[in-house]
Amino acid sequence: MPNSLGSSCTADVQGIDWKMSLAGFVFLFFFFPSLAVSIPVPAVGVEALGSLSEEPSWGCWCSFLPLLAGARFSAGDVWDRLLLQLLAPSVGNSSGLFGKENQGREEGLSEEEAAGQGVHVQPQLCFHLISQQKCAGNGALPGADGLVAAGSGGAGRSMVKHQPLQYYEPQLCLSCLTGIYGCRWKRYQRSHDDTTKWERLWFLILTSSFFLTLVWFYFWWEVHNDYNEINWFLYNRMGYWSDWSIPILVTTAAGFTYITMLLILALCHIAVGQQMNLHWLHKIGLVTTLITTVVTMSSIAQLWDDEWEMVFISLQATAPFLHIGALAAVTALSWLVAGQFARTEKATSQMLLFTAYLAAVVALYLVPLAISSPCIMEKKALAPKPAILGHRGAPMLAPENTLMSFQKAVEQKVHGVQADVVLSYDGVPFLMHDKTLRRTTNVEEVFPERAYEHCSMFNWTDLEKLNAGEWFLQNDPFWTAGSLSRADYLEAANQSVCKLEDMLEVIKDNTSLILNFQDLPAAHPYYSTYINITLETILASGIRQQAVMWLPDTERQLVRQVAPGFQQASGLKLDAERLREKGIVKLNLRYTKVTNEEVRDYTMANLSVNLYTVNEPWLFSILWCAGVPSVTSDSSHLLRKVPFPIWLMPPDEYHLIWITSDLISFLVIVGVFIFQKWRLGSIRTYNPEQIMLSAAVRRSSQDVKIMKEKLIFSEINNGVESTDELSFCSENGFANELVTPTDTKLRIN
């Protein structure tokens, strides 16, 4: 039977070199049986290759002759591909080395059909081997171009039915994950190897940058209360007005969003077991963002260190809620930590990971012990609502220090207003905050050669020629000009410099006044008498003396003699005894310069405290809870609508929320660790992609023990770039089943 089958097979092969056929026959008959038995078989493929020791069927040896004789490869390539064919049996195949019974003519996919269905096909190396029964019964042999029918002389050849080597399920999310993070869009570029130490360092830099940009973004979000002061501060430094706050905030938000996106992608790599490999463009972006953040934070710390106090004040309003958010984030992070803990085989690594995570969780659970907020109090202990004073009138509704601004403040029913007084060169008191007229008037158009002169060196007749409202509509310092009505818009555009006398006429009935003065240049003609002129103007207006709070420290004794009813105020924070000795009854301080405890101490000493400049409702609520009597604000129209602190929580209720949230978090974390240990603890995954990538990347350090990997190295050294040539072909059309589980769900990791 074997001899007749072999002769019938060889008789039907047309165009085959008889010398190559003879050489192939000699090899198959005498050399190959001993070679097949002597090949070392990996442990995972022992059962699958159990039929190697059986005597091979002659008909199937014959089926290799067209491959050996007709394929135009080098001798080394022929033997490599032959070994690849022989070492790729199907797991669980019990019918011999080359397939099950009646499997030879099983339907496959052509290359065109495979391309339409997204299935990978080996067009050259994977041949449909025919079993002994098929070959004997049909009298056909597989040729290099197709199936050769017996007795046809090669004329009736049909196209080879190619089998798909491997079906890859679509992994669009994984491709996007590795592609966006490391530009690894192709499947063969991904790896399940451990992340290198260099990439771990980049991950540490990324994590540090995230927390740094988080603090910086939080800072710029919370200092929204002082954006106008920031712009004014930069105006004095640079010499021109521009709204710097919004570009800085947008840039900070963009940097924070970018870093956060990279961190999320990195954590997703950890979650799915992918090797992290941050792309070099992202590394440049990361370093640029980090350096920019460090430089800007250092600049703010040096030039404007008072604003960092704003962060600590804001935490009094946000810390309880930030704690709950951080608790939720750390609890969600337990899924990744537990997964890594379950996958890690070294006990030392497990202990380090678990200890670090446990320390972070315990510290977060105890954070409320350090949280101190005046709004954690009983409702009955809440002080009366602070009185609101308009800062330079109502500067969000009209140009500051203009008559329209003070009229708007009176319409808002404010408790009082604050104004900055300066004396003109001819002795007329008027209102102006800056030393020059450049920011709030059109002096550069009317008197360009005098634009940088001190405002007190102008006569009143010259000051009357200036427009003090157009700048408000052009610069829009509070982003409110667009909300003005048509009448208010036209009125604001025609405002002029305001006299102190005109302002007093507007507010004298039911509004108090805080007066601040600019120091005059020594060359001013009224340098030594401007206090007297100002006092005469105030007393002549008819305003109640008790409604006036005198802030300047100069000539206090004179003021007490001329106007004994004025309330003496100070902008210096001194102890209560010294203030009483100086006759001070009111303090006017920046809200960052005083603590809640100091406010209570001053109140107990019968000293009223007014804090400036308070624009945000959350800050107003914190100061309300702290018992501050009054505040100065640019947004009096907004604060007057705040009927109650934004949040107020009794201590017992807060403690209950704190303990409950910690307990829920602890139970969830324990459950996640148990579930992940049960789910991943006993799983050992053999991924063909991981083997191929690790073989190419870590060749020098890996102990190559498997014949499959030796063949891969051989192909790499021969310059074969296509990964298709490194695949195996099995009886069901799937590759790499030597190390891949037979379950289709576990076939691809």
Secondary structure as the mmCIF struct_conf table of DSSP 4:
data_model
#
loop_
_struct_conf.conf_type_id
_struct_conf.id
_struct_conf.beg_label_comp_id
_struct_conf.beg_label_asym_id
_struct_conf.beg_label_seq_id
_struct_conf.end_label_comp_id
_struct_conf.end_label_asym_id
_struct_conf.end_label_seq_id
HELX_RH_AL_P HELX_RH_AL_P1 PRO A 2 ALA A 11
TURN_TY1_P TURN_TY1_P1 ASP A 12 ASP A 12
BEND BEND1 GLY A 15 GLY A 15
HELX_RH_AL_P HELX_RH_AL_P2 TRP A 18 VAL A 26
HELX_RH_PI_P HELX_RH_PI_P1 PHE A 27 PHE A 31
HELX_RH_AL_P HELX_RH_AL_P3 PHE A 32 SER A 38
BEND BEND2 ILE A 39 ILE A 39
HELX_RH_3T_P HELX_RH_3T_P1 ALA A 43 GLY A 45
TURN_TY1_P TURN_TY1_P2 VAL A 46 LEU A 49
HELX_RH_3T_P HELX_RH_3T_P2 GLY A 50 SER A 53
BEND BEND3 GLU A 54 GLU A 54
HELX_LH_PP_P HELX_LH_PP_P1 GLU A 55 SER A 57
HELX_RH_AL_P HELX_RH_AL_P4 TRP A 58 CYS A 62
TURN_TY1_P TURN_TY1_P3 SER A 63 PHE A 64
HELX_RH_AL_P HELX_RH_AL_P5 LEU A 65 GLY A 70
BEND BEND4 ALA A 71 ALA A 71
HELX_RH_AL_P HELX_RH_AL_P6 ALA A 75 LEU A 86
TURN_TY1_P TURN_TY1_P4 LEU A 87 LEU A 87
HELX_LH_PP_P HELX_LH_PP_P2 PRO A 89 SER A 90
TURN_TY1_P TURN_TY1_P5 VAL A 91 GLY A 92
BEND BEND5 SER A 95 SER A 95
TURN_TY1_P TURN_TY1_P6 LEU A 97 PHE A 98
TURN_TY1_P TURN_TY1_P7 GLU A 101 ASN A 102
TURN_TY1_P TURN_TY1_P8 GLY A 104 ARG A 105
HELX_RH_AL_P HELX_RH_AL_P7 GLU A 111 GLN A 117
TURN_TY1_P TURN_TY1_P9 GLY A 118 GLY A 118
STRN STRN1 HIS A 120 VAL A 121
TURN_TY1_P TURN_TY1_P10 PRO A 123 LEU A 125
HELX_RH_AL_P HELX_RH_AL_P8 GLN A 132 ASN A 138
STRN STRN2 ALA A 140 PRO A 142
BEND BEND6 ALA A 144 ASP A 145
STRN STRN3 GLY A 146 ALA A 149
TURN_TY1_P TURN_TY1_P11 ALA A 150 GLY A 151
BEND BEND7 SER A 152 SER A 152
TURN_TY1_P TURN_TY1_P12 GLY A 153 GLY A 156
STRN STRN4 SER A 158 MET A 159
HELX_LH_PP_P HELX_LH_PP_P3 HIS A 162 GLN A 163
STRN STRN5 PRO A 164 GLN A 166
HELX_LH_PP_P HELX_LH_PP_P4 TYR A 167 PRO A 170
HELX_RH_AL_P HELX_RH_AL_P9 LEU A 172 GLY A 182
BEND BEND8 CYS A 183 CYS A 183
BEND BEND9 LYS A 186 LYS A 186
HELX_RH_3T_P HELX_RH_3T_P3 ARG A 187 GLN A 189
BEND BEND10 ASP A 193 ASP A 193
HELX_LH_PP_P HELX_LH_PP_P5 ASP A 194 THR A 196
HELX_RH_AL_P HELX_RH_AL_P10 LYS A 197 GLU A 222
HELX_RH_3T_P HELX_RH_3T_P4 VAL A 223 ASP A 226
HELX_RH_AL_P HELX_RH_AL_P11 TYR A 227 MET A 238
BEND BEND11 GLY A 239 TYR A 240
HELX_RH_AL_P HELX_RH_AL_P12 SER A 245 VAL A 272
TURN_TY1_P TURN_TY1_P13 GLY A 273 GLY A 273
HELX_LH_PP_P HELX_LH_PP_P6 GLN A 274 MET A 276
HELX_RH_AL_P HELX_RH_AL_P13 TRP A 280 LEU A 303
HELX_RH_3T_P HELX_RH_3T_P5 ASP A 305 GLU A 307
HELX_RH_AL_P HELX_RH_AL_P14 TRP A 308 ARG A 343
HELX_RH_AL_P HELX_RH_AL_P15 ALA A 347 TYR A 365
TURN_TY1_P TURN_TY1_P14 LEU A 366 LEU A 366
HELX_RH_3T_P HELX_RH_3T_P6 VAL A 367 ALA A 370
TURN_TY1_P TURN_TY1_P15 PRO A 374 CYS A 375
STRN STRN6 ILE A 376 ILE A 376
BEND BEND12 MET A 377 MET A 377
HELX_RH_3T_P HELX_RH_3T_P7 LYS A 379 ALA A 381
HELX_LH_PP_P HELX_LH_PP_P7 LEU A 382 PRO A 386
STRN STRN7 ALA A 387 HIS A 391
TURN_TY1_P TURN_TY1_P16 ARG A 392 ARG A 392
BEND BEND13 GLY A 393 GLY A 393
TURN_TY1_P TURN_TY1_P17 PRO A 395 LEU A 397
BEND BEND14 ALA A 398 ALA A 398
TURN_TY1_P TURN_TY1_P18 GLU A 400 ASN A 401
BEND BEND15 THR A 402 THR A 402
HELX_RH_AL_P HELX_RH_AL_P16 LEU A 403 GLU A 411
TURN_TY1_P TURN_TY1_P19 GLN A 412 LYS A 413
BEND BEND16 HIS A 415 HIS A 415
STRN STRN8 GLY A 416 LEU A 423
TURN_TY1_P TURN_TY1_P20 TYR A 425 ASP A 426
BEND BEND17 GLY A 427 GLY A 427
STRN STRN9 PRO A 429 LEU A 431
BEND BEND18 HIS A 433 LEU A 437
TURN_TY1_P TURN_TY1_P21 ARG A 438 THR A 440
BEND BEND19 THR A 441 THR A 441
HELX_RH_AL_P HELX_RH_AL_P17 VAL A 443 VAL A 446
BEND BEND20 PHE A 447 PHE A 447
HELX_RH_3T_P HELX_RH_3T_P8 PRO A 448 ARG A 450
TURN_TY1_P TURN_TY1_P22 ALA A 451 TYR A 452
BEND BEND21 GLU A 453 GLU A 453
HELX_RH_3T_P HELX_RH_3T_P9 CYS A 455 MET A 457
BEND BEND22 PHE A 458 PHE A 458
HELX_RH_AL_P HELX_RH_AL_P18 TRP A 460 LEU A 463
TURN_TY1_P TURN_TY1_P23 GLU A 464 LYS A 465
BEND BEND23 LEU A 466 LEU A 466
STRN STRN10 ASN A 467 ASN A 467
BEND BEND24 ALA A 468 GLY A 469
HELX_RH_AL_P HELX_RH_AL_P19 GLU A 470 ASN A 475
TURN_TY1_P TURN_TY1_P24 PRO A 477 PHE A 478
BEND BEND25 TRP A 479 TRP A 479
HELX_RH_3T_P HELX_RH_3T_P10 ALA A 481 SER A 483
BEND BEND26 LEU A 484 LEU A 484
HELX_RH_AL_P HELX_RH_AL_P20 ARG A 486 ALA A 493
TURN_TY1_P TURN_TY1_P25 ASN A 494 ASN A 494
STRN STRN11 SER A 496 SER A 496
HELX_LH_PP_P HELX_LH_PP_P8 VAL A 497 CYS A 498
STRN STRN12 LYS A 499 LYS A 499
HELX_RH_AL_P HELX_RH_AL_P21 LEU A 500 ILE A 507
TURN_TY1_P TURN_TY1_P26 LYS A 508 ASN A 510
STRN STRN13 SER A 512 PHE A 517
HELX_LH_PP_P HELX_LH_PP_P9 GLN A 518 PRO A 521
TURN_TY1_P TURN_TY1_P27 ALA A 522 ALA A 523
TURN_TY1_P TURN_TY1_P28 PRO A 525 THR A 529
HELX_RH_AL_P HELX_RH_AL_P22 TYR A 530 SER A 541
TURN_TY1_P TURN_TY1_P29 GLY A 542 GLY A 542
HELX_RH_3T_P HELX_RH_3T_P11 GLN A 545 ALA A 547
STRN STRN14 VAL A 548 TRP A 550
TURN_TY1_P TURN_TY1_P30 THR A 554 GLU A 555
HELX_RH_AL_P HELX_RH_AL_P23 ARG A 556 VAL A 562
TURN_TY1_P TURN_TY1_P31 PRO A 564 GLY A 565
BEND BEND27 PHE A 566 PHE A 566
STRN STRN15 GLN A 567 SER A 570
BEND BEND28 GLY A 571 LEU A 572
HELX_RH_AL_P HELX_RH_AL_P24 ALA A 576 GLU A 581
TURN_TY1_P TURN_TY1_P32 LYS A 582 GLY A 583
STRN STRN16 LYS A 586 ARG A 590
HELX_RH_3T_P HELX_RH_3T_P12 TYR A 591 LYS A 593
HELX_RH_AL_P HELX_RH_AL_P25 ASN A 596 MET A 604
TURN_TY1_P TURN_TY1_P33 ALA A 605 ASN A 606
STRN STRN17 SER A 608 TYR A 612
BEND BEND29 GLU A 616 GLU A 616
HELX_RH_AL_P HELX_RH_AL_P26 PRO A 617 ALA A 626
TURN_TY1_P TURN_TY1_P34 GLY A 627 GLY A 627
STRN STRN18 SER A 630 SER A 633
BEND BEND30 ASP A 634 ASP A 634
HELX_RH_AL_P HELX_RH_AL_P27 SER A 636 LEU A 639
TURN_TY1_P TURN_TY1_P35 ARG A 640 LYS A 641
BEND BEND31 PHE A 644 PHE A 644
BEND BEND32 ILE A 646 ILE A 646
STRN STRN19 MET A 649 MET A 649
HELX_RH_AL_P HELX_RH_AL_P28 PRO A 651 LEU A 680
TURN_TY1_P TURN_TY1_P36 GLY A 681 SER A 682
HELX_RH_AL_P HELX_RH_AL_P29 PRO A 688 VAL A 697
BEND BEND33 ARG A 698 ARG A 698
TURN_TY1_P TURN_TY1_P37 ARG A 699 SER A 701
BEND BEND34 GLN A 702 GLN A 702
HELX_RH_AL_P HELX_RH_AL_P30 MET A 707 ASN A 717
TURN_TY1_P TURN_TY1_P38 ASN A 718 GLY A 719
HELX_RH_3T_P HELX_RH_3T_P13 THR A 723 LEU A 726
TURN_TY1_P TURN_TY1_P39 GLU A 731 ASN A 732
BEND BEND35 GLY A 733 GLY A 733
BEND BEND36 ALA A 735 ALA A 735
TURN_TY1_P TURN_TY1_P40 GLU A 737 VAL A 739
BEND BEND37 THR A 740 THR A 740
BEND BEND38 THR A 742 ASP A 743
HELX_RH_3T_P HELX_RH_3T_P14 THR A 744 LEU A 746
BEND BEND39 ARG A 747 ARG A 747
#
